[in-house]
């Protein structure tokens, strides 16, 4: 096993653009798989693709929810009328 096969919590936080604390919380919840080595965690590089995929999906979902809210706010009455037909 090679050190290049793993990332530290700080490195993963930098890649994802979130805090180290957020990474630790995701590890604790089991969202991110990590191996504990002494007092530190190591994340396999090969798992980063899955982690990035989940992050993007959550971000996309929030954007879709916002777009739906705007549409309903702007066209709510028209949508209700179309639904009655």
N, CA, C and O atoms as a Maestro MAE file, in Angstrom:
{
 s_m_m2io_version
 :::
 2.0.0
}

f_m_ct {
 s_m_title
 :::
 protein
 m_atom[340] {
  # First column is atom index #
  i_m_mmod_type
  r_m_x_coord
  r_m_y_coord
  r_m_z_coord
  i_m_residue_number
  s_m_chain_name
  s_m_pdb_residue_name
  s_m_pdb_atom_name
  i_m_atomic_number
  :::
  1 25 0.848 -1.188 0.000 1 A "UNK " " N  " 7
  2 3 0.000 0.000 0.000 1 A "UNK " " CA " 6
  3 2 0.889 1.245 0.000 1 A "UNK " " C  " 6
  4 15 1.924 1.287 0.665 1 A "UNK " " O  " 8
  5 25 0.477 2.220 -0.732 2 A "UNK " " N  " 7
  6 3 1.283 3.417 -0.956 2 A "UNK " " CA " 6
  7 2 0.559 4.625 -0.354 2 A "UNK " " C  " 6
  8 15 -0.671 4.673 -0.366 2 A "UNK " " O  " 8
  9 25 1.304 5.599 0.170 3 A "UNK " " N  " 7
  10 3 0.687 6.814 0.713 3 A "UNK " " CA " 6
  11 2 -0.100 7.572 -0.342 3 A "UNK " " C  " 6
  12 15 -1.037 8.300 -0.015 3 A "UNK " " O  " 8
  13 25 0.274 7.407 -1.611 4 A "UNK " " N  " 7
  14 3 -0.428 8.089 -2.688 4 A "UNK " " CA " 6
  15 2 -1.805 7.473 -2.944 4 A "UNK " " C  " 6
  16 15 -2.618 8.053 -3.664 4 A "UNK " " O  " 8
  17 25 -2.067 6.310 -2.362 5 A "UNK " " N  " 7
  18 3 -3.368 5.662 -2.507 5 A "UNK " " CA " 6
  19 2 -4.419 6.288 -1.595 5 A "UNK " " C  " 6
  20 15 -5.611 6.016 -1.737 5 A "UNK " " O  " 8
  21 25 -3.975 7.128 -0.657 6 A "UNK " " N  " 7
  22 3 -4.877 7.703 0.341 6 A "UNK " " CA " 6
  23 2 -4.810 9.220 0.372 6 A "UNK " " C  " 6
  24 15 -3.819 9.827 -0.036 6 A "UNK " " O  " 8
  25 25 -5.891 9.818 0.868 7 A "UNK " " N  " 7
  26 3 -5.950 11.261 1.102 7 A "UNK " " CA " 6
  27 2 -6.160 11.512 2.586 7 A "UNK " " C  " 6
  28 15 -6.762 10.697 3.286 7 A "UNK " " O  " 8
  29 25 -5.666 12.632 3.055 8 A "UNK " " N  " 7
  30 3 -5.968 13.049 4.427 8 A "UNK " " CA " 6
  31 2 -7.309 13.778 4.412 8 A "UNK " " C  " 6
  32 15 -7.835 14.117 3.352 8 A "UNK " " O  " 8
  33 25 -7.846 14.008 5.593 9 A "UNK " " N  " 7
  34 3 -9.099 14.754 5.724 9 A "UNK " " CA " 6
  35 2 -8.927 16.160 5.148 9 A "UNK " " C  " 6
  36 15 -9.819 16.664 4.467 9 A "UNK " " O  " 8
  37 25 -7.804 16.780 5.414 10 A "UNK " " N  " 7
  38 3 -7.546 18.135 4.905 10 A "UNK " " CA " 6
  39 2 -7.495 18.159 3.378 10 A "UNK " " C  " 6
  40 15 -8.037 19.071 2.753 10 A "UNK " " O  " 8
  41 25 -6.847 17.161 2.777 11 A "UNK " " N  " 7
  42 3 -6.770 17.106 1.316 11 A "UNK " " CA " 6
  43 2 -8.151 16.917 0.697 11 A "UNK " " C  " 6
  44 15 -8.483 17.571 -0.292 11 A "UNK " " O  " 8
  45 25 -8.955 16.026 1.273 12 A "UNK " " N  " 7
  46 3 -10.306 15.807 0.752 12 A "UNK " " CA " 6
  47 2 -11.166 17.053 0.922 12 A "UNK " " C  " 6
  48 15 -11.954 17.391 0.038 12 A "UNK " " O  " 8
  49 25 -11.020 17.730 2.046 13 A "UNK " " N  " 7
  50 3 -11.772 18.968 2.288 13 A "UNK " " CA " 6
  51 2 -11.429 20.001 1.211 13 A "UNK " " C  " 6
  52 15 -12.316 20.692 0.709 13 A "UNK " " O  " 8
  53 25 -10.171 20.105 0.863 14 A "UNK " " N  " 7
  54 3 -9.735 21.039 -0.175 14 A "UNK " " CA " 6
  55 2 -10.341 20.666 -1.531 14 A "UNK " " C  " 6
  56 15 -10.783 21.539 -2.277 14 A "UNK " " O  " 8
  57 25 -10.360 19.381 -1.842 15 A "UNK " " N  " 7
  58 3 -10.911 18.910 -3.119 15 A "UNK " " CA " 6
  59 2 -12.406 19.212 -3.201 15 A "UNK " " C  " 6
  60 15 -12.893 19.679 -4.230 15 A "UNK " " O  " 8
  61 25 -13.135 18.943 -2.112 16 A "UNK " " N  " 7
  62 3 -14.584 19.132 -2.108 16 A "UNK " " CA " 6
  63 2 -14.998 20.577 -1.868 16 A "UNK " " C  " 6
  64 15 -16.140 20.952 -2.134 16 A "UNK " " O  " 8
  65 25 -14.077 21.385 -1.367 17 A "UNK " " N  " 7
  66 3 -14.403 22.783 -1.092 17 A "UNK " " CA " 6
  67 2 -15.263 22.952 0.146 17 A "UNK " " C  " 6
  68 15 -16.059 23.887 0.233 17 A "UNK " " O  " 8
  69 25 -15.102 22.037 1.113 18 A "UNK " " N  " 7
  70 3 -15.841 22.136 2.380 18 A "UNK " " CA " 6
  71 2 -14.838 22.046 3.526 18 A "UNK " " C  " 6
  72 15 -13.656 21.777 3.311 18 A "UNK " " O  " 8
  73 25 -15.315 22.273 4.731 19 A "UNK " " N  " 7
  74 3 -14.409 22.297 5.890 19 A "UNK " " CA " 6
  75 2 -14.013 20.887 6.324 19 A "UNK " " C  " 6
  76 15 -14.671 19.903 5.988 19 A "UNK " " O  " 8
  77 25 -12.922 20.823 7.076 20 A "UNK " " N  " 7
  78 3 -12.485 19.546 7.639 20 A "UNK " " CA " 6
  79 2 -13.535 19.002 8.599 20 A "UNK " " C  " 6
  80 15 -13.754 17.793 8.671 20 A "UNK " " O  " 8
  81 25 -14.185 19.903 9.337 21 A "UNK " " N  " 7
  82 3 -15.227 19.493 10.287 21 A "UNK " " CA " 6
  83 2 -16.366 18.802 9.537 21 A "UNK " " C  " 6
  84 15 -16.897 17.796 10.007 21 A "UNK " " O  " 8
  85 25 -16.741 19.338 8.374 22 A "UNK " " N  " 7
  86 3 -17.797 18.723 7.567 22 A "UNK " " CA " 6
  87 2 -17.372 17.327 7.120 22 A "UNK " " C  " 6
  88 15 -18.194 16.411 7.088 22 A "UNK " " O  " 8
  89 25 -16.096 17.158 6.775 23 A "UNK " " N  " 7
  90 3 -15.589 15.841 6.381 23 A "UNK " " CA " 6
  91 2 -15.686 14.876 7.559 23 A "UNK " " C  " 6
  92 15 -16.142 13.743 7.401 23 A "UNK " " O  " 8
  93 25 -15.257 15.325 8.745 24 A "UNK " " N  " 7
  94 3 -15.332 14.462 9.925 24 A "UNK " " CA " 6
  95 2 -16.775 14.040 10.208 24 A "UNK " " C  " 6
  96 15 -17.024 12.887 10.558 24 A "UNK " " O  " 8
  97 25 -17.721 14.962 10.058 25 A "UNK " " N  " 7
  98 3 -19.134 14.637 10.282 25 A "UNK " " CA " 6
  99 2 -19.614 13.597 9.278 25 A "UNK " " C  " 6
  100 15 -20.348 12.678 9.643 25 A "UNK " " O  " 8
  101 25 -19.209 13.730 8.020 26 A "UNK " " N  " 7
  102 3 -19.608 12.774 6.985 26 A "UNK " " CA " 6
  103 2 -18.974 11.405 7.239 26 A "UNK " " C  " 6
  104 15 -19.588 10.376 6.955 26 A "UNK " " O  " 8
  105 25 -17.765 11.388 7.766 27 A "UNK " " N  " 7
  106 3 -17.120 10.117 8.118 27 A "UNK " " CA " 6
  107 2 -17.891 9.464 9.254 27 A "UNK " " C  " 6
  108 15 -18.163 8.264 9.217 27 A "UNK " " O  " 8
  109 25 -18.240 10.249 10.256 28 A "UNK " " N  " 7
  110 3 -18.966 9.715 11.413 28 A "UNK " " CA " 6
  111 2 -20.331 9.152 11.003 28 A "UNK " " C  " 6
  112 15 -20.766 8.128 11.532 28 A "UNK " " O  " 8
  113 25 -21.008 9.822 10.058 29 A "UNK " " N  " 7
  114 3 -22.318 9.357 9.580 29 A "UNK " " CA " 6
  115 2 -22.200 8.169 8.633 29 A "UNK " " C  " 6
  116 15 -23.192 7.493 8.362 29 A "UNK " " O  " 8
  117 25 -21.001 7.910 8.130 30 A "UNK " " N  " 7
  118 3 -20.800 6.810 7.201 30 A "UNK " " CA " 6
  119 2 -20.976 7.202 5.747 30 A "UNK " " C  " 6
  120 15 -20.967 6.338 4.869 30 A "UNK " " O  " 8
  121 25 -21.134 8.480 5.479 31 A "UNK " " N  " 7
  122 3 -21.280 8.971 4.110 31 A "UNK " " CA " 6
  123 2 -19.955 8.830 3.368 31 A "UNK " " C  " 6
  124 15 -19.928 8.511 2.180 31 A "UNK " " O  " 8
  125 25 -18.872 9.068 4.073 32 A "UNK " " N  " 7
  126 3 -17.526 8.925 3.507 32 A "UNK " " CA " 6
  127 2 -16.844 7.770 4.236 32 A "UNK " " C  " 6
  128 15 -16.752 7.758 5.463 32 A "UNK " " O  " 8
  129 25 -16.364 6.795 3.451 33 A "UNK " " N  " 7
  130 3 -15.631 5.676 4.039 33 A "UNK " " CA " 6
  131 2 -14.201 6.120 4.318 33 A "UNK " " C  " 6
  132 15 -13.544 6.706 3.457 33 A "UNK " " O  " 8
  133 25 -13.727 5.839 5.522 34 A "UNK " " N  " 7
  134 3 -12.355 6.208 5.889 34 A "UNK " " CA " 6
  135 2 -11.795 5.161 6.842 34 A "UNK " " C  " 6
  136 15 -12.531 4.505 7.579 34 A "UNK " " O  " 8
  137 25 -10.499 5.026 6.809 35 A "UNK " " N  " 7
  138 3 -9.815 4.133 7.725 35 A "UNK " " CA " 6
  139 2 -9.137 4.970 8.788 35 A "UNK " " C  " 6
  140 15 -8.487 5.972 8.493 35 A "UNK " " O  " 8
  141 25 -9.299 4.541 10.033 36 A "UNK " " N  " 7
  142 3 -8.653 5.259 11.126 36 A "UNK " " CA " 6
  143 2 -7.236 4.706 11.284 36 A "UNK " " C  " 6
  144 15 -7.028 3.502 11.430 36 A "UNK " " O  " 8
  145 25 -6.290 5.608 11.249 37 A "UNK " " N  " 7
  146 3 -4.884 5.245 11.433 37 A "UNK " " CA " 6
  147 2 -4.376 6.090 12.588 37 A "UNK " " C  " 6
  148 15 -4.104 7.279 12.427 37 A "UNK " " O  " 8
  149 25 -4.251 5.474 13.742 38 A "UNK " " N  " 7
  150 3 -3.888 6.228 14.946 38 A "UNK " " CA " 6
  151 2 -5.010 7.195 15.282 38 A "UNK " " C  " 6
  152 15 -6.147 6.781 15.508 38 A "UNK " " O  " 8
  153 25 -4.693 8.483 15.315 39 A "UNK " " N  " 7
  154 3 -5.697 9.511 15.601 39 A "UNK " " CA " 6
  155 2 -6.234 10.150 14.328 39 A "UNK " " C  " 6
  156 15 -7.085 11.038 14.391 39 A "UNK " " O  " 8
  157 25 -5.745 9.708 13.176 40 A "UNK " " N  " 7
  158 3 -6.107 10.320 11.898 40 A "UNK " " CA " 6
  159 2 -6.955 9.381 11.052 40 A "UNK " " C  " 6
  160 15 -7.024 8.178 11.303 40 A "UNK " " O  " 8
  161 25 -7.596 9.960 10.049 41 A "UNK " " N  " 7
  162 3 -8.358 9.178 9.094 41 A "UNK " " CA " 6
  163 2 -7.681 9.254 7.732 41 A "UNK " " C  " 6
  164 15 -7.076 10.266 7.378 41 A "UNK " " O  " 8
  165 25 -7.795 8.171 6.978 42 A "UNK " " N  " 7
  166 3 -7.281 8.131 5.611 42 A "UNK " " CA " 6
  167 2 -8.425 7.708 4.697 42 A "UNK " " C  " 6
  168 15 -9.161 6.770 5.005 42 A "UNK " " O  " 8
  169 25 -8.568 8.397 3.583 43 A "UNK " " N  " 7
  170 3 -9.630 8.125 2.623 43 A "UNK " " CA " 6
  171 2 -8.965 7.618 1.348 43 A "UNK " " C  " 6
  172 15 -8.028 8.238 0.844 43 A "UNK " " O  " 8
  173 25 -9.445 6.494 0.827 44 A "UNK " " N  " 7
  174 3 -8.875 5.940 -0.405 44 A "UNK " " CA " 6
  175 2 -9.155 6.869 -1.580 44 A "UNK " " C  " 6
  176 15 -10.274 7.354 -1.751 44 A "UNK " " O  " 8
  177 25 -8.140 7.107 -2.374 45 A "UNK " " N  " 7
  178 3 -8.297 7.954 -3.563 45 A "UNK " " CA " 6
  179 2 -9.350 7.399 -4.517 45 A "UNK " " C  " 6
  180 15 -10.077 8.156 -5.159 45 A "UNK " " O  " 8
  181 25 -9.427 6.071 -4.605 46 A "UNK " " N  " 7
  182 3 -10.382 5.470 -5.541 46 A "UNK " " CA " 6
  183 2 -11.834 5.716 -5.122 46 A "UNK " " C  " 6
  184 15 -12.737 5.563 -5.945 46 A "UNK " " O  " 8
  185 25 -12.080 6.097 -3.858 47 A "UNK " " N  " 7
  186 3 -13.431 6.396 -3.389 47 A "UNK " " CA " 6
  187 2 -13.838 7.845 -3.646 47 A "UNK " " C  " 6
  188 15 -15.006 8.190 -3.468 47 A "UNK " " O  " 8
  189 25 -12.914 8.688 -4.055 48 A "UNK " " N  " 7
  190 3 -13.196 10.114 -4.235 48 A "UNK " " CA " 6
  191 2 -14.241 10.337 -5.331 48 A "UNK " " C  " 6
  192 15 -15.076 11.233 -5.207 48 A "UNK " " O  " 8
  193 25 -14.208 9.548 -6.387 49 A "UNK " " N  " 7
  194 3 -15.198 9.687 -7.459 49 A "UNK " " CA " 6
  195 2 -16.616 9.505 -6.941 49 A "UNK " " C  " 6
  196 15 -17.511 10.267 -7.306 49 A "UNK " " O  " 8
  197 25 -16.828 8.501 -6.092 50 A "UNK " " N  " 7
  198 3 -18.147 8.274 -5.503 50 A "UNK " " CA " 6
  199 2 -18.538 9.427 -4.590 50 A "UNK " " C  " 6
  200 15 -19.687 9.868 -4.590 50 A "UNK " " O  " 8
  201 25 -17.584 9.909 -3.819 51 A "UNK " " N  " 7
  202 3 -17.854 11.024 -2.898 51 A "UNK " " CA " 6
  203 2 -18.232 12.267 -3.692 51 A "UNK " " C  " 6
  204 15 -19.196 12.953 -3.351 51 A "UNK " " O  " 8
  205 25 -17.483 12.560 -4.742 52 A "UNK " " N  " 7
  206 3 -17.783 13.727 -5.574 52 A "UNK " " CA " 6
  207 2 -19.150 13.592 -6.234 52 A "UNK " " C  " 6
  208 15 -19.892 14.569 -6.329 52 A "UNK " " O  " 8
  209 25 -19.485 12.397 -6.688 53 A "UNK " " N  " 7
  210 3 -20.784 12.160 -7.310 53 A "UNK " " CA " 6
  211 2 -21.922 12.466 -6.357 53 A "UNK " " C  " 6
  212 15 -22.906 13.088 -6.756 53 A "UNK " " O  " 8
  213 25 -21.809 12.041 -5.106 54 A "UNK " " N  " 7
  214 3 -22.855 12.307 -4.107 54 A "UNK " " CA " 6
  215 2 -22.961 13.787 -3.812 54 A "UNK " " C  " 6
  216 15 -24.065 14.310 -3.666 54 A "UNK " " O  " 8
  217 25 -21.836 14.469 -3.721 55 A "UNK " " N  " 7
  218 3 -21.862 15.898 -3.442 55 A "UNK " " CA " 6
  219 2 -22.551 16.655 -4.570 55 A "UNK " " C  " 6
  220 15 -23.359 17.549 -4.313 55 A "UNK " " O  " 8
  221 25 -22.247 16.314 -5.795 56 A "UNK " " N  " 7
  222 3 -22.852 16.999 -6.925 56 A "UNK " " CA " 6
  223 2 -24.347 16.730 -6.991 56 A "UNK " " C  " 6
  224 15 -25.124 17.627 -7.317 56 A "UNK " " O  " 8
  225 25 -24.753 15.516 -6.688 57 A "UNK " " N  " 7
  226 3 -26.170 15.191 -6.703 57 A "UNK " " CA " 6
  227 2 -26.924 16.029 -5.681 57 A "UNK " " C  " 6
  228 15 -27.999 16.545 -5.986 57 A "UNK " " O  " 8
  229 25 -26.388 16.174 -4.485 58 A "UNK " " N  " 7
  230 3 -27.037 16.975 -3.448 58 A "UNK " " CA " 6
  231 2 -27.121 18.433 -3.885 58 A "UNK " " C  " 6
  232 15 -28.151 19.081 -3.697 58 A "UNK " " O  " 8
  233 25 -26.054 18.944 -4.461 59 A "UNK " " N  " 7
  234 3 -26.022 20.327 -4.925 59 A "UNK " " CA " 6
  235 2 -27.052 20.535 -6.039 59 A "UNK " " C  " 6
  236 15 -27.776 21.531 -6.050 59 A "UNK " " O  " 8
  237 25 -27.107 19.584 -6.973 60 A "UNK " " N  " 7
  238 3 -28.078 19.669 -8.068 60 A "UNK " " CA " 6
  239 2 -29.506 19.640 -7.534 60 A "UNK " " C  " 6
  240 15 -30.368 20.371 -8.021 60 A "UNK " " O  " 8
  241 25 -29.755 18.802 -6.542 61 A "UNK " " N  " 7
  242 3 -31.097 18.708 -5.966 61 A "UNK " " CA " 6
  243 2 -31.515 20.041 -5.357 61 A "UNK " " C  " 6
  244 15 -32.657 20.468 -5.531 61 A "UNK " " O  " 8
  245 25 -30.614 20.694 -4.653 62 A "UNK " " N  " 7
  246 3 -30.938 21.998 -4.057 62 A "UNK " " CA " 6
  247 2 -31.269 23.021 -5.139 62 A "UNK " " C  " 6
  248 15 -32.201 23.810 -4.987 62 A "UNK " " O  " 8
  249 25 -30.501 23.008 -6.239 63 A "UNK " " N  " 7
  250 3 -30.765 23.943 -7.335 63 A "UNK " " CA " 6
  251 2 -32.121 23.676 -7.971 63 A "UNK " " C  " 6
  252 15 -32.846 24.613 -8.305 63 A "UNK " " O  " 8
  253 25 -32.464 22.416 -8.139 64 A "UNK " " N  " 7
  254 3 -33.766 22.056 -8.711 64 A "UNK " " CA " 6
  255 2 -34.890 22.499 -7.786 64 A "UNK " " C  " 6
  256 15 -35.897 23.037 -8.247 64 A "UNK " " O  " 8
  257 25 -34.726 22.278 -6.479 65 A "UNK " " N  " 7
  258 3 -35.743 22.703 -5.517 65 A "UNK " " CA " 6
  259 2 -35.965 24.213 -5.560 65 A "UNK " " C  " 6
  260 15 -37.102 24.679 -5.485 65 A "UNK " " O  " 8
  261 25 -34.886 24.971 -5.680 66 A "UNK " " N  " 7
  262 3 -35.002 26.432 -5.771 66 A "UNK " " CA " 6
  263 2 -35.738 26.840 -7.043 66 A "UNK " " C  " 6
  264 15 -36.570 27.748 -7.017 66 A "UNK " " O  " 8
  265 25 -35.435 26.172 -8.155 67 A "UNK " " N  " 7
  266 3 -36.098 26.491 -9.426 67 A "UNK " " CA " 6
  267 2 -37.588 26.191 -9.341 67 A "UNK " " C  " 6
  268 15 -38.404 26.950 -9.865 67 A "UNK " " O  " 8
  269 25 -37.947 25.098 -8.689 68 A "UNK " " N  " 7
  270 3 -39.365 24.755 -8.522 68 A "UNK " " CA " 6
  271 2 -40.066 25.807 -7.678 68 A "UNK " " C  " 6
  272 15 -41.169 26.241 -8.013 68 A "UNK " " O  " 8
  273 25 -39.436 26.217 -6.593 69 A "UNK " " N  " 7
  274 3 -40.026 27.250 -5.732 69 A "UNK " " CA " 6
  275 2 -40.281 28.534 -6.521 69 A "UNK " " C  " 6
  276 15 -41.356 29.125 -6.411 69 A "UNK " " O  " 8
  277 25 -39.303 28.969 -7.313 70 A "UNK " " N  " 7
  278 3 -39.467 30.188 -8.108 70 A "UNK " " CA " 6
  279 2 -40.605 30.048 -9.115 70 A "UNK " " C  " 6
  280 15 -41.392 30.975 -9.309 70 A "UNK " " O  " 8
  281 25 -40.685 28.881 -9.754 71 A "UNK " " N  " 7
  282 3 -41.725 28.643 -10.758 71 A "UNK " " CA " 6
  283 2 -43.105 28.673 -10.124 71 A "UNK " " C  " 6
  284 15 -44.024 29.294 -10.657 71 A "UNK " " O  " 8
  285 25 -43.251 28.008 -8.996 72 A "UNK " " N  " 7
  286 3 -44.548 27.984 -8.309 72 A "UNK " " CA " 6
  287 2 -44.915 29.385 -7.828 72 A "UNK " " C  " 6
  288 15 -46.071 29.799 -7.926 72 A "UNK " " O  " 8
  289 25 -43.936 30.103 -7.314 73 A "UNK " " N  " 7
  290 3 -44.199 31.462 -6.839 73 A "UNK " " CA " 6
  291 2 -44.656 32.360 -7.995 73 A "UNK " " C  " 6
  292 15 -45.584 33.153 -7.845 73 A "UNK " " O  " 8
  293 25 -44.000 32.227 -9.136 74 A "UNK " " N  " 7
  294 3 -44.287 33.093 -10.268 74 A "UNK " " CA " 6
  295 2 -45.534 32.650 -11.048 74 A "UNK " " C  " 6
  296 15 -46.307 33.495 -11.501 74 A "UNK " " O  " 8
  297 25 -45.735 31.342 -11.206 75 A "UNK " " N  " 7
  298 3 -46.808 30.841 -12.058 75 A "UNK " " CA " 6
  299 2 -47.800 29.960 -11.300 75 A "UNK " " C  " 6
  300 15 -48.538 29.193 -11.918 75 A "UNK " " O  " 8
  301 25 -47.826 30.057 -9.986 76 A "UNK " " N  " 7
  302 3 -48.653 29.186 -9.159 76 A "UNK " " CA " 6
  303 2 -50.117 29.151 -9.574 76 A "UNK " " C  " 6
  304 15 -50.691 28.072 -9.722 76 A "UNK " " O  " 8
  305 25 -50.724 30.309 -9.761 77 A "UNK " " N  " 7
  306 3 -52.150 30.375 -10.120 77 A "UNK " " CA " 6
  307 2 -52.392 29.735 -11.491 77 A "UNK " " C  " 6
  308 15 -53.363 29.001 -11.672 77 A "UNK " " O  " 8
  309 25 -51.529 30.006 -12.430 78 A "UNK " " N  " 7
  310 3 -51.661 29.406 -13.774 78 A "UNK " " CA " 6
  311 2 -51.523 27.896 -13.702 78 A "UNK " " C  " 6
  312 15 -52.264 27.175 -14.370 78 A "UNK " " O  " 8
  313 25 -50.593 27.412 -12.908 79 A "UNK " " N  " 7
  314 3 -50.402 25.965 -12.746 79 A "UNK " " CA " 6
  315 2 -51.633 25.319 -12.117 79 A "UNK " " C  " 6
  316 15 -52.027 24.218 -12.503 79 A "UNK " " O  " 8
  317 25 -52.244 26.008 -11.140 80 A "UNK " " N  " 7
  318 3 -53.474 25.487 -10.501 80 A "UNK " " CA " 6
  319 2 -54.599 25.393 -11.540 80 A "UNK " " C  " 6
  320 15 -55.328 24.402 -11.588 80 A "UNK " " O  " 8
  321 25 -54.728 26.430 -12.363 81 A "UNK " " N  " 7
  322 3 -55.778 26.440 -13.377 81 A "UNK " " CA " 6
  323 2 -55.547 25.315 -14.400 81 A "UNK " " C  " 6
  324 15 -56.502 24.654 -14.806 81 A "UNK " " O  " 8
  325 25 -54.315 25.094 -14.814 82 A "UNK " " N  " 7
  326 3 -54.013 24.027 -15.743 82 A "UNK " " CA " 6
  327 2 -54.294 22.656 -15.133 82 A "UNK " " C  " 6
  328 15 -54.700 21.729 -15.834 82 A "UNK " " O  " 8
  329 25 -54.079 22.535 -13.843 83 A "UNK " " N  " 7
  330 3 -54.319 21.266 -13.148 83 A "UNK " " CA " 6
  331 2 -55.794 20.935 -13.026 83 A "UNK " " C  " 6
  332 15 -56.149 19.766 -12.876 83 A "UNK " " O  " 8
  333 25 -56.666 21.941 -13.087 84 A "UNK " " N  " 7
  334 3 -58.113 21.708 -12.947 84 A "UNK " " CA " 6
  335 2 -58.716 21.181 -14.227 84 A "UNK " " C  " 6
  336 15 -59.796 20.590 -14.185 84 A "UNK " " O  " 8
  337 25 -58.074 21.366 -15.357 85 A "UNK " " N  " 7
  338 3 -58.645 20.936 -16.635 85 A "UNK " " CA " 6
  339 2 -58.591 19.464 -16.821 85 A "UNK " " C  " 6
  340 15 -59.035 18.956 -17.850 85 A "UNK " " O  " 8
  :::
 }
 m_bond[339] {
  # First column is bond index #
  i_m_from
  i_m_to
  i_m_order
  :::
  1 1 2 1
  2 2 3 1
  3 3 4 2
  4 3 5 1
  5 5 6 1
  6 6 7 1
  7 7 8 2
  8 7 9 1
  9 9 10 1
  10 10 11 1
  11 11 12 2
  12 11 13 1
  13 13 14 1
  14 14 15 1
  15 15 16 2
  16 15 17 1
  17 17 18 1
  18 18 19 1
  19 19 20 2
  20 19 21 1
  21 21 22 1
  22 22 23 1
  23 23 24 2
  24 23 25 1
  25 25 26 1
  26 26 27 1
  27 27 28 2
  28 27 29 1
  29 29 30 1
  30 30 31 1
  31 31 32 2
  32 31 33 1
  33 33 34 1
  34 34 35 1
  35 35 36 2
  36 35 37 1
  37 37 38 1
  38 38 39 1
  39 39 40 2
  40 39 41 1
  41 41 42 1
  42 42 43 1
  43 43 44 2
  44 43 45 1
  45 45 46 1
  46 46 47 1
  47 47 48 2
  48 47 49 1
  49 49 50 1
  50 50 51 1
  51 51 52 2
  52 51 53 1
  53 53 54 1
  54 54 55 1
  55 55 56 2
  56 55 57 1
  57 57 58 1
  58 58 59 1
  59 59 60 2
  60 59 61 1
  61 61 62 1
  62 62 63 1
  63 63 64 2
  64 63 65 1
  65 65 66 1
  66 66 67 1
  67 67 68 2
  68 67 69 1
  69 69 70 1
  70 70 71 1
  71 71 72 2
  72 71 73 1
  73 73 74 1
  74 74 75 1
  75 75 76 2
  76 75 77 1
  77 77 78 1
  78 78 79 1
  79 79 80 2
  80 79 81 1
  81 81 82 1
  82 82 83 1
  83 83 84 2
  84 83 85 1
  85 85 86 1
  86 86 87 1
  87 87 88 2
  88 87 89 1
  89 89 90 1
  90 90 91 1
  91 91 92 2
  92 91 93 1
  93 93 94 1
  94 94 95 1
  95 95 96 2
  96 95 97 1
  97 97 98 1
  98 98 99 1
  99 99 100 2
  100 99 101 1
  101 101 102 1
  102 102 103 1
  103 103 104 2
  104 103 105 1
  105 105 106 1
  106 106 107 1
  107 107 108 2
  108 107 109 1
  109 109 110 1
  110 110 111 1
  111 111 112 2
  112 111 113 1
  113 113 114 1
  114 114 115 1
  115 115 116 2
  116 115 117 1
  117 117 118 1
  118 118 119 1
  119 119 120 2
  120 119 121 1
  121 121 122 1
  122 122 123 1
  123 123 124 2
  124 123 125 1
  125 125 126 1
  126 126 127 1
  127 127 128 2
  128 127 129 1
  129 129 130 1
  130 130 131 1
  131 131 132 2
  132 131 133 1
  133 133 134 1
  134 134 135 1
  135 135 136 2
  136 135 137 1
  137 137 138 1
  138 138 139 1
  139 139 140 2
  140 139 141 1
  141 141 142 1
  142 142 143 1
  143 143 144 2
  144 143 145 1
  145 145 146 1
  146 146 147 1
  147 147 148 2
  148 147 149 1
  149 149 150 1
  150 150 151 1
  151 151 152 2
  152 151 153 1
  153 153 154 1
  154 154 155 1
  155 155 156 2
  156 155 157 1
  157 157 158 1
  158 158 159 1
  159 159 160 2
  160 159 161 1
  161 161 162 1
  162 162 163 1
  163 163 164 2
  164 163 165 1
  165 165 166 1
  166 166 167 1
  167 167 168 2
  168 167 169 1
  169 169 170 1
  170 170 171 1
  171 171 172 2
  172 171 173 1
  173 173 174 1
  174 174 175 1
  175 175 176 2
  176 175 177 1
  177 177 178 1
  178 178 179 1
  179 179 180 2
  180 179 181 1
  181 181 182 1
  182 182 183 1
  183 183 184 2
  184 183 185 1
  185 185 186 1
  186 186 187 1
  187 187 188 2
  188 187 189 1
  189 189 190 1
  190 190 191 1
  191 191 192 2
  192 191 193 1
  193 193 194 1
  194 194 195 1
  195 195 196 2
  196 195 197 1
  197 197 198 1
  198 198 199 1
  199 199 200 2
  200 199 201 1
  201 201 202 1
  202 202 203 1
  203 203 204 2
  204 203 205 1
  205 205 206 1
  206 206 207 1
  207 207 208 2
  208 207 209 1
  209 209 210 1
  210 210 211 1
  211 211 212 2
  212 211 213 1
  213 213 214 1
  214 214 215 1
  215 215 216 2
  216 215 217 1
  217 217 218 1
  218 218 219 1
  219 219 220 2
  220 219 221 1
  221 221 222 1
  222 222 223 1
  223 223 224 2
  224 223 225 1
  225 225 226 1
  226 226 227 1
  227 227 228 2
  228 227 229 1
  229 229 230 1
  230 230 231 1
  231 231 232 2
  232 231 233 1
  233 233 234 1
  234 234 235 1
  235 235 236 2
  236 235 237 1
  237 237 238 1
  238 238 239 1
  239 239 240 2
  240 239 241 1
  241 241 242 1
  242 242 243 1
  243 243 244 2
  244 243 245 1
  245 245 246 1
  246 246 247 1
  247 247 248 2
  248 247 249 1
  249 249 250 1
  250 250 251 1
  251 251 252 2
  252 251 253 1
  253 253 254 1
  254 254 255 1
  255 255 256 2
  256 255 257 1
  257 257 258 1
  258 258 259 1
  259 259 260 2
  260 259 261 1
  261 261 262 1
  262 262 263 1
  263 263 264 2
  264 263 265 1
  265 265 266 1
  266 266 267 1
  267 267 268 2
  268 267 269 1
  269 269 270 1
  270 270 271 1
  271 271 272 2
  272 271 273 1
  273 273 274 1
  274 274 275 1
  275 275 276 2
  276 275 277 1
  277 277 278 1
  278 278 279 1
  279 279 280 2
  280 279 281 1
  281 281 282 1
  282 282 283 1
  283 283 284 2
  284 283 285 1
  285 285 286 1
  286 286 287 1
  287 287 288 2
  288 287 289 1
  289 289 290 1
  290 290 291 1
  291 291 292 2
  292 291 293 1
  293 293 294 1
  294 294 295 1
  295 295 296 2
  296 295 297 1
  297 297 298 1
  298 298 299 1
  299 299 300 2
  300 299 301 1
  301 301 302 1
  302 302 303 1
  303 303 304 2
  304 303 305 1
  305 305 306 1
  306 306 307 1
  307 307 308 2
  308 307 309 1
  309 309 310 1
  310 310 311 1
  311 311 312 2
  312 311 313 1
  313 313 314 1
  314 314 315 1
  315 315 316 2
  316 315 317 1
  317 317 318 1
  318 318 319 1
  319 319 320 2
  320 319 321 1
  321 321 322 1
  322 322 323 1
  323 323 324 2
  324 323 325 1
  325 325 326 1
  326 326 327 1
  327 327 328 2
  328 327 329 1
  329 329 330 1
  330 330 331 1
  331 331 332 2
  332 331 333 1
  333 333 334 1
  334 334 335 1
  335 335 336 2
  336 335 337 1
  337 337 338 1
  338 338 339 1
  339 339 340 2
  :::
 }
}
